[in-house]
């Protein structure tokens, strides 16, 4: 089971050893550069959903890593991009706010391609921050043999601001030890903010909804990209099984048809795949029942966005 936020558990926070460091590290960058995959790899458990589709992350999700040297609270943020609707505006504003509310920022870029205008835009935002910044070149496992020019484009970006640069692969975990030590070096001495065995501050219901949304993204790809919100309507637990009732909200009837599929085949596939992931979360048998509901233009409505848990964070 993923250890998630439990206020009672705060009584178990130990005093830090001598020389212990701690702090919040924001993971920022363009959409689809591997930020969520990286956070999962660093904390050692799946706490953020991943997908080939860009802009998968919606909420400012925290993953917690505790070692003998430090406790790092990673803040995974939505990809910074030009927003096209009210939801997009909220997500990008939250990502920008995260830059100013952390102790250090890890700027993640895609090392399989040269630095582009989107990377320059994120870099310009980060120059306005007073916090330390580390430039992380991800996806080195996908770099072509002649990658010197790719690295040079990011080295130029880092040198212009005096940022440390670290290369790694979140997928095969190459270079993560070096990245972790570089991050720890940027932090100040501090306490445990959370119990050492905690890996996220998000409640299980939130993670359940995200695991369902992940399977929608994986199974429908571009057909139903981001017009989906998940509501966990009911969770009933007994010693033998966890029963979950959830509603998938979309914006159009055509999207509902895609999600249900011929004779319910797509919804059955999504439910089966999500159930397997949720069983890993709760470490037990799960019965998952899904419904699909059309809510026109929910991404444009402030009230609807708040109903589904999307709001500008403090």
Phi and psi restraints in degrees (value plus and minus 20) as a CYANA .aco file:
   2 UNK   PHI     -89.5   -49.5
   2 UNK   PSI     108.9   148.9
   3 UNK   PHI     -98.4   -58.4
   3 UNK   PSI      89.4   129.4
   4 UNK   PHI    -130.7   -90.7
   4 UNK   PSI    -198.6  -158.6
   5 UNK   PHI     -81.2   -41.2
   5 UNK   PSI     108.5   148.5
   6 UNK   PHI    -164.4  -124.4
   6 UNK   PSI      87.1   127.1
   7 UNK   PHI     -75.5   -35.5
   7 UNK   PSI     -52.7   -12.7
   8 UNK   PHI     -83.4   -43.4
   8 UNK   PSI     -52.0   -12.0
   9 UNK   PHI     -86.4   -46.4
   9 UNK   PSI     -32.0     8.0
  10 UNK   PHI     -87.7   -47.7
  10 UNK   PSI     -36.4     3.6
  11 UNK   PHI     -91.1   -51.1
  11 UNK   PSI     -33.7     6.3
  12 UNK   PHI    -115.5   -75.5
  12 UNK   PSI     -12.4    27.6
  13 UNK   PHI     -91.0   -51.0
  13 UNK   PSI     100.2   140.2
  14 UNK   PHI    -104.2   -64.2
  14 UNK   PSI     143.9   183.9
  15 UNK   PHI     -90.6   -50.6
  15 UNK   PSI     126.0   166.0
  16 UNK   PHI     -95.5   -55.5
  16 UNK   PSI     128.4   168.4
  17 UNK   PHI     -91.7   -51.7
  17 UNK   PSI     147.7   187.7
  18 UNK   PHI     -82.2   -42.2
  18 UNK   PSI     114.7   154.7
  19 UNK   PHI      61.1   101.1
  19 UNK   PSI     -13.8    26.2
  20 UNK   PHI     -89.7   -49.7
  20 UNK   PSI     121.2   161.2
  21 UNK   PHI    -138.0   -98.0
  21 UNK   PSI     135.4   175.4
  22 UNK   PHI    -177.3  -137.3
  22 UNK   PSI     140.2   180.2
  23 UNK   PHI     146.9   186.9
  23 UNK   PSI     152.5   192.5
  24 UNK   PHI    -121.1   -81.1
  24 UNK   PSI     110.9   150.9
  25 UNK   PHI    -140.2  -100.2
  25 UNK   PSI      97.6   137.6
  26 UNK   PHI    -102.3   -62.3
  26 UNK   PSI     112.1   152.1
  27 UNK   PHI    -122.4   -82.4
  27 UNK   PSI      90.2   130.2
  28 UNK   PHI    -145.6  -105.6
  28 UNK   PSI     144.3   184.3
  29 UNK   PHI     137.2   177.2
  29 UNK   PSI    -199.9  -159.9
  30 UNK   PHI     -85.7   -45.7
  30 UNK   PSI     144.1   184.1
  31 UNK   PHI     -80.8   -40.8
  31 UNK   PSI     124.9   164.9
  32 UNK   PHI      47.1    87.1
  32 UNK   PSI      12.0    52.0
  33 UNK   PHI    -118.4   -78.4
  33 UNK   PSI     -19.9    20.1
  34 UNK   PHI      80.5   120.5
  34 UNK   PSI       4.1    44.1
  35 UNK   PHI     -85.0   -45.0
  35 UNK   PSI     -65.8   -25.8
  36 UNK   PHI     -89.2   -49.2
  36 UNK   PSI     -60.1   -20.1
  37 UNK   PHI     -80.1   -40.1
  37 UNK   PSI     -60.2   -20.2
  38 UNK   PHI     -83.7   -43.7
  38 UNK   PSI     -66.7   -26.7
  39 UNK   PHI     -82.8   -42.8
  39 UNK   PSI     -61.8   -21.8
  40 UNK   PHI     -78.8   -38.8
  40 UNK   PSI     -62.5   -22.5
  41 UNK   PHI     -86.1   -46.1
  41 UNK   PSI     -59.2   -19.2
  42 UNK   PHI     -89.9   -49.9
  42 UNK   PSI     -60.7   -20.7
  43 UNK   PHI    -105.4   -65.4
  43 UNK   PSI     -33.4     6.6
  44 UNK   PHI      64.8   104.8
  44 UNK   PSI     -14.3    25.7
  45 UNK   PHI    -165.3  -125.3
  45 UNK   PSI     140.8   180.8
  46 UNK   PHI    -102.6   -62.6
  46 UNK   PSI      87.5   127.5
  47 UNK   PHI    -138.6   -98.6
  47 UNK   PSI     -31.5     8.5
  48 UNK   PHI    -148.3  -108.3
  48 UNK   PSI     118.7   158.7
  49 UNK   PHI     -97.1   -57.1
  49 UNK   PSI     132.3   172.3
  50 UNK   PHI    -149.4  -109.4
  50 UNK   PSI     135.3   175.3
  51 UNK   PHI    -186.3  -146.3
  51 UNK   PSI     129.4   169.4
  52 UNK   PHI     -85.0   -45.0
  52 UNK   PSI     -36.9     3.1
  53 UNK   PHI     -95.7   -55.7
  53 UNK   PSI     116.4   156.4
  54 UNK   PHI     -89.0   -49.0
  54 UNK   PSI     138.5   178.5
  55 UNK   PHI      41.7    81.7
  55 UNK   PSI      21.7    61.7
  56 UNK   PHI     -90.1   -50.1
  56 UNK   PSI     -63.5   -23.5
  57 UNK   PHI     -93.3   -53.3
  57 UNK   PSI     113.3   153.3
  58 UNK   PHI    -136.9   -96.9
  58 UNK   PSI     -61.0   -21.0
  59 UNK   PHI    -118.8   -78.8
  59 UNK   PSI     136.7   176.7
  60 UNK   PHI     -98.9   -58.9
  60 UNK   PSI      74.4   114.4
  61 UNK   PHI    -113.9   -73.9
  61 UNK   PSI     115.8   155.8
  62 UNK   PHI    -125.7   -85.7
  62 UNK   PSI     109.8   149.8
  63 UNK   PHI    -135.3   -95.3
  63 UNK   PSI     119.9   159.9
  64 UNK   PHI    -137.6   -97.6
  64 UNK   PSI     105.2   145.2
  65 UNK   PHI    -138.7   -98.7
  65 UNK   PSI     102.7   142.7
  66 UNK   PHI    -137.0   -97.0
  66 UNK   PSI     105.1   145.1
  67 UNK   PHI    -144.1  -104.1
  67 UNK   PSI    -198.1  -158.1
  68 UNK   PHI     -87.5   -47.5
  68 UNK   PSI     -44.9    -4.9
  69 UNK   PHI    -111.4   -71.4
  69 UNK   PSI     -54.0   -14.0
  70 UNK   PHI    -181.2  -141.2
  70 UNK   PSI     144.3   184.3
  71 UNK   PHI    -140.8  -100.8
  71 UNK   PSI      99.9   139.9
  72 UNK   PHI    -132.9   -92.9
  72 UNK   PSI     106.8   146.8
  73 UNK   PHI    -121.9   -81.9
  73 UNK   PSI      86.5   126.5
  74 UNK   PHI    -102.9   -62.9
  74 UNK   PSI     111.7   151.7
  75 UNK   PHI    -130.7   -90.7
  75 UNK   PSI      83.1   123.1
  76 UNK   PHI    -102.6   -62.6
  76 UNK   PSI     104.5   144.5
  77 UNK   PHI    -134.4   -94.4
  77 UNK   PSI     137.3   177.3
  78 UNK   PHI     -80.5   -40.5
  78 UNK   PSI     128.2   168.2
  79 UNK   PHI     -80.1   -40.1
  79 UNK   PSI     115.7   155.7
  80 UNK   PHI    -101.0   -61.0
  80 UNK   PSI      99.8   139.8
  81 UNK   PHI    -172.1  -132.1
  81 UNK   PSI     153.4   193.4
  82 UNK   PHI     -98.7   -58.7
  82 UNK   PSI      96.1   136.1
  83 UNK   PHI     -95.2   -55.2
  83 UNK   PSI     128.7   168.7
  84 UNK   PHI    -138.9   -98.9
  84 UNK   PSI     -21.1    18.9
  85 UNK   PHI    -176.5  -136.5
  85 UNK   PSI     155.5   195.5
  86 UNK   PHI     -80.9   -40.9
  86 UNK   PSI     -60.0   -20.0
  87 UNK   PHI     -80.1   -40.1
  87 UNK   PSI     -64.5   -24.5
  88 UNK   PHI     -80.7   -40.7
  88 UNK   PSI     -59.2   -19.2
  89 UNK   PHI     -82.4   -42.4
  89 UNK   PSI     -62.3   -22.3
  90 UNK   PHI     -85.3   -45.3
  90 UNK   PSI     -63.8   -23.8
  91 UNK   PHI     -82.8   -42.8
  91 UNK   PSI     -65.3   -25.3
  92 UNK   PHI     -88.9   -48.9
  92 UNK   PSI     -58.4   -18.4
  93 UNK   PHI     -83.1   -43.1
  93 UNK   PSI     -59.8   -19.8
  94 UNK   PHI     -85.0   -45.0
  94 UNK   PSI     -58.8   -18.8
  95 UNK   PHI     -84.2   -44.2
  95 UNK   PSI     -61.8   -21.8
  96 UNK   PHI     -85.9   -45.9
  96 UNK   PSI     -58.9   -18.9
  97 UNK   PHI     -84.8   -44.8
  97 UNK   PSI     -53.8   -13.8
  98 UNK   PHI     -82.9   -42.9
  98 UNK   PSI     -52.8   -12.8
  99 UNK   PHI     -79.5   -39.5
  99 UNK   PSI     -56.0   -16.0
 100 UNK   PHI    -110.1   -70.1
 100 UNK   PSI     -25.2    14.8
 101 UNK   PHI    -134.3   -94.3
 101 UNK   PSI     -10.7    29.3
 102 UNK   PHI    -133.5   -93.5
 102 UNK   PSI     150.3   190.3
 103 UNK   PHI    -107.1   -67.1
 103 UNK   PSI     -44.0    -4.0
 104 UNK   PHI    -176.6  -136.6
 104 UNK   PSI     139.3   179.3
 105 UNK   PHI    -145.6  -105.6
 105 UNK   PSI     111.9   151.9
 106 UNK   PHI    -122.3   -82.3
 106 UNK   PSI      90.6   130.6
 107 UNK   PHI    -110.4   -70.4
 107 UNK   PSI      86.0   126.0
 108 UNK   PHI    -115.0   -75.0
 108 UNK   PSI     111.7   151.7
 109 UNK   PHI    -146.3  -106.3
 109 UNK   PSI     142.7   182.7
 110 UNK   PHI    -110.8   -70.8
 110 UNK   PSI      85.4   125.4
 111 UNK   PHI     -93.2   -53.2
 111 UNK   PSI     -24.0    16.0
 112 UNK   PHI    -107.4   -67.4
 112 UNK   PSI     -20.6    19.4
 113 UNK   PHI    -162.0  -122.0
 113 UNK   PSI     137.6   177.6
 114 UNK   PHI     -89.5   -49.5
 114 UNK   PSI     138.8   178.8
 115 UNK   PHI     -79.3   -39.3
 115 UNK   PSI     114.6   154.6
 116 UNK   PHI    -140.8  -100.8
 116 UNK   PSI    -190.4  -150.4
 117 UNK   PHI     -83.8   -43.8
 117 UNK   PSI     -55.6   -15.6
 118 UNK   PHI     -83.4   -43.4
 118 UNK   PSI     -60.2   -20.2
 119 UNK   PHI     -85.6   -45.6
 119 UNK   PSI     -60.5   -20.5
 120 UNK   PHI     -81.9   -41.9
 120 UNK   PSI     -58.8   -18.8
 121 UNK   PHI     -83.3   -43.3
 121 UNK   PSI     -65.9   -25.9
 122 UNK   PHI     -83.8   -43.8
 122 UNK   PSI     -61.4   -21.4
 123 UNK   PHI     -80.7   -40.7
 123 UNK   PSI     -59.7   -19.7
 124 UNK   PHI     -84.6   -44.6
 124 UNK   PSI     -57.9   -17.9
 125 UNK   PHI     -82.5   -42.5
 125 UNK   PSI     -60.6   -20.6
 126 UNK   PHI     -91.7   -51.7
 126 UNK   PSI     -45.4    -5.4
 127 UNK   PHI     -86.9   -46.9
 127 UNK   PSI     -39.1     0.9
 128 UNK   PHI    -103.7   -63.7
 128 UNK   PSI     -28.8    11.2
 129 UNK   PHI    -108.7   -68.7
 129 UNK   PSI     127.3   167.3
 130 UNK   PHI    -112.1   -72.1
 130 UNK   PSI     -19.3    20.7
 131 UNK   PHI    -108.1   -68.1
 131 UNK   PSI     134.8   174.8
 132 UNK   PHI     -82.2   -42.2
 132 UNK   PSI     125.5   165.5
 133 UNK   PHI    -146.4  -106.4
 133 UNK   PSI     114.3   154.3
 134 UNK   PHI    -135.0   -95.0
 134 UNK   PSI     109.5   149.5
 135 UNK   PHI    -111.7   -71.7
 135 UNK   PSI      97.3   137.3
 136 UNK   PHI    -128.9   -88.9
 136 UNK   PSI      98.3   138.3
 137 UNK   PHI    -109.8   -69.8
 137 UNK   PSI      85.3   125.3
 138 UNK   PHI    -110.3   -70.3
 138 UNK   PSI     151.0   191.0
 139 UNK   PHI      43.9    83.9
 139 UNK   PSI      15.8    55.8
 140 UNK   PHI     -88.2   -48.2
 140 UNK   PSI     -38.4     1.6
 141 UNK   PHI     -90.0   -50.0
 141 UNK   PSI     -35.6     4.4
 142 UNK   PHI    -125.6   -85.6
 142 UNK   PSI     -13.1    26.9
 143 UNK   PHI     -93.6   -53.6
 143 UNK   PSI     119.7   159.7
 144 UNK   PHI     -88.1   -48.1
 144 UNK   PSI     147.7   187.7
 145 UNK   PHI     -80.0   -40.0
 145 UNK   PSI     -60.2   -20.2
 146 UNK   PHI    -113.2   -73.2
 146 UNK   PSI      61.6   101.6
 147 UNK   PHI    -129.6   -89.6
 147 UNK   PSI     -12.4    27.6
 148 UNK   PHI     -80.0   -40.0
 148 UNK   PSI     -60.2   -20.2
 149 UNK   PHI     -86.8   -46.8
 149 UNK   PSI     -55.5   -15.5
 150 UNK   PHI     -82.8   -42.8
 150 UNK   PSI     -70.9   -30.9
 151 UNK   PHI     -80.9   -40.9
 151 UNK   PSI     -58.1   -18.1
 152 UNK   PHI     -82.2   -42.2
 152 UNK   PSI     -56.7   -16.7
 153 UNK   PHI     -84.9   -44.9
 153 UNK   PSI     -54.2   -14.2
 154 UNK   PHI    -103.2   -63.2
 154 UNK   PSI     -52.0   -12.0
 155 UNK   PHI     -82.6   -42.6
 155 UNK   PSI     -59.5   -19.5
 156 UNK   PHI     -81.3   -41.3
 156 UNK   PSI     -61.8   -21.8
 157 UNK   PHI     -82.4   -42.4
 157 UNK   PSI     -64.0   -24.0
 158 UNK   PHI     -89.4   -49.4
 158 UNK   PSI     -62.9   -22.9
 159 UNK   PHI     -83.4   -43.4
 159 UNK   PSI     -54.5   -14.5
 160 UNK   PHI     -81.5   -41.5
 160 UNK   PSI     -49.0    -9.0
 161 UNK   PHI    -131.6   -91.6
 161 UNK   PSI     -23.9    16.1
 162 UNK   PHI      52.3    92.3
 162 UNK   PSI      11.0    51.0
 163 UNK   PHI    -107.3   -67.3
 163 UNK   PSI     117.8   157.8
 164 UNK   PHI     -82.2   -42.2
 164 UNK   PSI     127.3   167.3
 165 UNK   PHI    -144.2  -104.2
 165 UNK   PSI     111.8   151.8
 166 UNK   PHI    -150.9  -110.9
 166 UNK   PSI     116.5   156.5
 167 UNK   PHI    -125.6   -85.6
 167 UNK   PSI     121.6   161.6
 168 UNK   PHI    -183.8  -143.8
 168 UNK   PSI     152.1   192.1
 169 UNK   PHI    -148.6  -108.6
 169 UNK   PSI      96.1   136.1
 170 UNK   PHI     -88.0   -48.0
 170 UNK   PSI     -47.3    -7.3
 171 UNK   PHI     -93.3   -53.3
 171 UNK   PSI     -70.0   -30.0
 172 UNK   PHI    -122.9   -82.9
 172 UNK   PSI     -16.7    23.3
 173 UNK   PHI      49.1    89.1
 173 UNK   PSI      -2.6    37.4
 174 UNK   PHI     -86.7   -46.7
 174 UNK   PSI     112.7   152.7
 175 UNK   PHI      59.6    99.6
 175 UNK   PSI     -17.1    22.9
 176 UNK   PHI     -90.6   -50.6
 176 UNK   PSI     -51.1   -11.1
 177 UNK   PHI     -82.8   -42.8
 177 UNK   PSI     -63.1   -23.1
 178 UNK   PHI     -85.0   -45.0
 178 UNK   PSI     -62.4   -22.4
 179 UNK   PHI     -79.9   -39.9
 179 UNK   PSI     -66.2   -26.2
 180 UNK   PHI     -81.5   -41.5
 180 UNK   PSI     -63.6   -23.6
 181 UNK   PHI     -85.9   -45.9
 181 UNK   PSI     -57.2   -17.2
 182 UNK   PHI     -82.0   -42.0
 182 UNK   PSI     -60.5   -20.5
 183 UNK   PHI     -86.0   -46.0
 183 UNK   PSI     -64.8   -24.8
 184 UNK   PHI     -80.2   -40.2
 184 UNK   PSI     -58.9   -18.9
 185 UNK   PHI     -81.5   -41.5
 185 UNK   PSI     -44.1    -4.1
 186 UNK   PHI    -105.4   -65.4
 186 UNK   PSI     -30.7     9.3
 187 UNK   PHI    -113.6   -73.6
 187 UNK   PSI     136.5   176.5
 188 UNK   PHI    -113.9   -73.9
 188 UNK   PSI     140.8   180.8
 189 UNK   PHI     -76.2   -36.2
 189 UNK   PSI     120.9   160.9
 190 UNK   PHI    -187.6  -147.6
 190 UNK   PSI     157.9   197.9
 191 UNK   PHI    -110.3   -70.3
 191 UNK   PSI     156.6   196.6
 192 UNK   PHI     -91.7   -51.7
 192 UNK   PSI     106.3   146.3
 193 UNK   PHI    -107.0   -67.0
 193 UNK   PSI     -46.7    -6.7
 194 UNK   PHI    -154.9  -114.9
 194 UNK   PSI     139.8   179.8
 195 UNK   PHI     -75.7   -35.7
 195 UNK   PSI     122.2   162.2
 196 UNK   PHI     -80.6   -40.6
 196 UNK   PSI     -42.8    -2.8
 197 UNK   PHI    -110.4   -70.4
 197 UNK   PSI     -17.3    22.7
 198 UNK   PHI    -105.3   -65.3
 198 UNK   PSI     118.3   158.3
 199 UNK   PHI    -135.9   -95.9
 199 UNK   PSI     -30.2     9.8
 200 UNK   PHI    -176.8  -136.8
 200 UNK   PSI     134.7   174.7
 201 UNK   PHI    -119.1   -79.1
 201 UNK   PSI     -13.2    26.8
 202 UNK   PHI    -109.2   -69.2
 202 UNK   PSI     122.0   162.0
 203 UNK   PHI     -88.9   -48.9
 203 UNK   PSI     138.2   178.2
 204 UNK   PHI     -79.3   -39.3
 204 UNK   PSI     -56.5   -16.5
 205 UNK   PHI     -80.3   -40.3
 205 UNK   PSI     -59.3   -19.3
 206 UNK   PHI     -83.1   -43.1
 206 UNK   PSI     -66.0   -26.0
 207 UNK   PHI     -83.6   -43.6
 207 UNK   PSI     -58.9   -18.9
 208 UNK   PHI     -78.2   -38.2
 208 UNK   PSI     -67.2   -27.2
 209 UNK   PHI     -81.9   -41.9
 209 UNK   PSI     -59.2   -19.2
 210 UNK   PHI     -87.2   -47.2
 210 UNK   PSI     -56.9   -16.9
 211 UNK   PHI     -86.7   -46.7
 211 UNK   PSI     -55.2   -15.2
 212 UNK   PHI     -86.5   -46.5
 212 UNK   PSI     -65.0   -25.0
 213 UNK   PHI     -83.4   -43.4
 213 UNK   PSI     -55.9   -15.9
 214 UNK   PHI     -79.6   -39.6
 214 UNK   PSI     -63.9   -23.9
 215 UNK   PHI     -88.7   -48.7
 215 UNK   PSI     -50.4   -10.4
 216 UNK   PHI     -84.4   -44.4
 216 UNK   PSI     -65.1   -25.1
 217 UNK   PHI     -84.0   -44.0
 217 UNK   PSI     -60.7   -20.7
 218 UNK   PHI     -90.6   -50.6
 218 UNK   PSI     -55.9   -15.9
 219 UNK   PHI    -109.4   -69.4
 219 UNK   PSI     -45.6    -5.6
 220 UNK   PHI    -127.7   -87.7
 220 UNK   PSI     -37.3     2.7
 221 UNK   PHI      31.1    71.1
 221 UNK   PSI    -142.3  -102.3
 222 UNK   PHI     -99.6   -59.6
 222 UNK   PSI     -28.6    11.4
 223 UNK   PHI     -89.2   -49.2
 223 UNK   PSI     -58.2   -18.2
 224 UNK   PHI    -151.6  -111.6
 224 UNK   PSI      53.5    93.5
 225 UNK   PHI     -85.6   -45.6
 225 UNK   PSI     -88.8   -48.8
 226 UNK   PHI    -151.6  -111.6
 226 UNK   PSI      -4.5    35.5
 227 UNK   PHI    -109.7   -69.7
 227 UNK   PSI      15.3    55.3
 228 UNK   PHI    -145.4  -105.4
 228 UNK   PSI     112.6   152.6
 229 UNK   PHI    -152.0  -112.0
 229 UNK   PSI     120.3   160.3
 230 UNK   PHI    -130.8   -90.8
 230 UNK   PSI     112.0   152.0
 231 UNK   PHI    -136.9   -96.9
 231 UNK   PSI     102.8   142.8
 232 UNK   PHI    -106.2   -66.2
 232 UNK   PSI      84.6   124.6
 233 UNK   PHI    -100.0   -60.0
 233 UNK   PSI     -55.3   -15.3
 234 UNK   PHI    -176.5  -136.5
 234 UNK   PSI     120.2   160.2
 235 UNK   PHI    -150.6  -110.6
 235 UNK   PSI     100.3   140.3
 236 UNK   PHI    -139.6   -99.6
 236 UNK   PSI     105.8   145.8
 237 UNK   PHI    -135.4   -95.4
 237 UNK   PSI     115.8   155.8
 238 UNK   PHI    -154.6  -114.6
 238 UNK   PSI     155.6   195.6
 239 UNK   PHI     -79.9   -39.9
 239 UNK   PSI     -40.4    -0.4
 240 UNK   PHI    -128.3   -88.3
 240 UNK   PSI     -44.2    -4.2
 241 UNK   PHI    -177.5  -137.5
 241 UNK   PSI     131.2   171.2
 242 UNK   PHI    -129.9   -89.9
 242 UNK   PSI     102.0   142.0
 243 UNK   PHI    -121.9   -81.9
 243 UNK   PSI     108.1   148.1
 244 UNK   PHI    -146.0  -106.0
 244 UNK   PSI     110.2   150.2
 245 UNK   PHI    -133.8   -93.8
 245 UNK   PSI     103.1   143.1
 246 UNK   PHI    -155.9  -115.9
 246 UNK   PSI     128.5   168.5
 247 UNK   PHI    -135.6   -95.6
 247 UNK   PSI     110.9   150.9
 248 UNK   PHI    -117.9   -77.9
 248 UNK   PSI      99.1   139.1
 249 UNK   PHI    -119.2   -79.2
 249 UNK   PSI     111.5   151.5
 250 UNK   PHI    -148.3  -108.3
 250 UNK   PSI     154.4   194.4
 251 UNK   PHI    -118.2   -78.2
 251 UNK   PSI     -42.6    -2.6
 252 UNK   PHI    -154.9  -114.9
 252 UNK   PSI     134.0   174.0
 253 UNK   PHI     -80.5   -40.5
 253 UNK   PSI     -56.3   -16.3
 254 UNK   PHI     -83.2   -43.2
 254 UNK   PSI     -56.3   -16.3
 255 UNK   PHI     -88.6   -48.6
 255 UNK   PSI     -57.3   -17.3
 256 UNK   PHI     -80.7   -40.7
 256 UNK   PSI     -63.4   -23.4
 257 UNK   PHI     -81.6   -41.6
 257 UNK   PSI     -60.6   -20.6
 258 UNK   PHI     -84.1   -44.1
 258 UNK   PSI     -63.4   -23.4
 259 UNK   PHI     -87.3   -47.3
 259 UNK   PSI     -56.7   -16.7
 260 UNK   PHI     -95.3   -55.3
 260 UNK   PSI     -63.4   -23.4
 261 UNK   PHI      55.5    95.5
 261 UNK   PSI     155.9   195.9
 262 UNK   PHI     -85.0   -45.0
 262 UNK   PSI     100.6   140.6
 263 UNK   PHI      33.5    73.5
 263 UNK   PSI      11.5    51.5
 264 UNK   PHI      58.6    98.6
 264 UNK   PSI      -5.8    34.2
 265 UNK   PHI     -86.1   -46.1
 265 UNK   PSI     -61.4   -21.4
 266 UNK   PHI     -88.2   -48.2
 266 UNK   PSI     -63.8   -23.8
 267 UNK   PHI     -83.2   -43.2
 267 UNK   PSI     -56.4   -16.4
 268 UNK   PHI     -83.7   -43.7
 268 UNK   PSI     -62.8   -22.8
 269 UNK   PHI     -84.7   -44.7
 269 UNK   PSI     -66.3   -26.3
 270 UNK   PHI     -79.6   -39.6
 270 UNK   PSI     -66.1   -26.1
 271 UNK   PHI     -83.1   -43.1
 271 UNK   PSI     -61.7   -21.7
 272 UNK   PHI     -85.2   -45.2
 272 UNK   PSI     -65.7   -25.7
 273 UNK   PHI     -86.5   -46.5
 273 UNK   PSI     -61.4   -21.4
 274 UNK   PHI     -86.3   -46.3
 274 UNK   PSI     -59.2   -19.2
 275 UNK   PHI     -79.9   -39.9
 275 UNK   PSI     -61.3   -21.3
 276 UNK   PHI     -82.4   -42.4
 276 UNK   PSI     -60.1   -20.1
 277 UNK   PHI     -89.2   -49.2
 277 UNK   PSI     -60.9   -20.9
 278 UNK   PHI     -87.1   -47.1
 278 UNK   PSI     -52.9   -12.9
 279 UNK   PHI     -82.3   -42.3
 279 UNK   PSI     -52.5   -12.5
 280 UNK   PHI     -88.3   -48.3
 280 UNK   PSI     -54.5   -14.5
 281 UNK   PHI     -86.6   -46.6
 281 UNK   PSI     -67.8   -27.8
 282 UNK   PHI    -113.7   -73.7
 282 UNK   PSI     -27.0    13.0
 283 UNK   PHI      35.3    75.3
 283 UNK   PSI      31.1    71.1
 284 UNK   PHI    -194.5  -154.5
 284 UNK   PSI     158.4   198.4
 285 UNK   PHI     -90.7   -50.7
 285 UNK   PSI     124.1   164.1
 286 UNK   PHI    -151.1  -111.1
 286 UNK   PSI     116.0   156.0
 287 UNK   PHI    -130.0   -90.0
 287 UNK   PSI      99.7   139.7
 288 UNK   PHI    -139.4   -99.4
 288 UNK   PSI     104.7   144.7
 289 UNK   PHI    -136.9   -96.9
 289 UNK   PSI     105.9   145.9
 290 UNK   PHI    -135.7   -95.7
 290 UNK   PSI     120.9   160.9
 291 UNK   PHI    -145.1  -105.1
 291 UNK   PSI     135.0   175.0
 292 UNK   PHI    -140.2  -100.2
 292 UNK   PSI     110.8   150.8
 293 UNK   PHI    -150.6  -110.6
 293 UNK   PSI     118.0   158.0
 294 UNK   PHI    -111.8   -71.8
 294 UNK   PSI     103.9   143.9
 295 UNK   PHI    -146.5  -106.5
 295 UNK   PSI      75.4   115.4
 296 UNK   PHI     -76.2   -36.2
 296 UNK   PSI     113.7   153.7
 297 UNK   PHI      34.1    74.1
 297 UNK   PSI      16.7    56.7
 298 UNK   PHI     -83.8   -43.8
 298 UNK   PSI     -48.2    -8.2
 299 UNK   PHI     -92.0   -52.0
 299 UNK   PSI     -34.6     5.4
 300 UNK   PHI    -115.3   -75.3
 300 UNK   PSI     -28.0    12.0
 301 UNK   PHI    -123.5   -83.5
 301 UNK   PSI     100.2   140.2
 302 UNK   PHI     -79.2   -39.2
 302 UNK   PSI     -63.6   -23.6
 303 UNK   PHI     -86.1   -46.1
 303 UNK   PSI     -61.4   -21.4
 304 UNK   PHI     -84.9   -44.9
 304 UNK   PSI     -61.5   -21.5
 305 UNK   PHI     -79.4   -39.4
 305 UNK   PSI     -60.9   -20.9
 306 UNK   PHI     -87.7   -47.7
 306 UNK   PSI     -57.2   -17.2
 307 UNK   PHI     -78.9   -38.9
 307 UNK   PSI     -56.6   -16.6
 308 UNK   PHI    -111.8   -71.8
 308 UNK   PSI     -13.7    26.3
 309 UNK   PHI      70.9   110.9
 309 UNK   PSI      -6.9    33.1
 310 UNK   PHI    -125.9   -85.9
 310 UNK   PSI      94.8   134.8
 311 UNK   PHI    -170.2  -130.2
 311 UNK   PSI     140.5   180.5
 312 UNK   PHI     -85.2   -45.2
 312 UNK   PSI     104.6   144.6
 313 UNK   PHI    -104.4   -64.4
 313 UNK   PSI     133.8   173.8
